[in-house]
Amino acid sequence: MTKDKRQLLENQLQQMHKAASGLEWSLNRCQSLNIDQLSAEDEEKFETLTARFARMSDILIQKIFRQVDEIDLETAGTVRDRINRAEKKGLIDSARDYVVIRELRNAIAHEYEEEALANIHKEVLRFTPLLLSVPANIEAYINSQLISDN
């Protein structure tokens, strides 16, 4: 791996860890809230959680998974291809879950109706632990690849 690629990967891993930390903090603030009766302050907490959820999913799927594929000399493909390869490499447990996460990320960006937002909040609470479990898998995979390349 070139020095430039290694530096890019290091930067992306730092972004991933920072995003994961913020996402975990927001998750802890929202887990005990009653989604069906949110105050304005609670809605703001969920707004932060969903934004951090979307950011974390983008960092993983659009940056990290793509960079891992590049390290492995994989041909670029669709988002679904990237997710499927991440599952085969053991970065994630279920490609199906990450397709749902990607769809949820898109819904976060485009949904404005109250009832739909409540469903989005429920799904974000459900899938956030999956996003938070991935950084350790990525670190382990990258470390094993870098060691085997040397």
Buried (B, 14 or more C-beta within 10 A) or exposed (E): BEEEEEEBBEEBBEBBBEBBEBBBEBBEBBEEBEBEEBEEEBBEBBBBBBBBBBBBBBBBBBBBBBBBBBBEEBEEEEBEBBBBBBBEBEBBBEBEBBBBBBEBBEBBEEBEEEEEBBBBBEBBBEBBEBBBEBBEBBEEBBEEBEEEEE
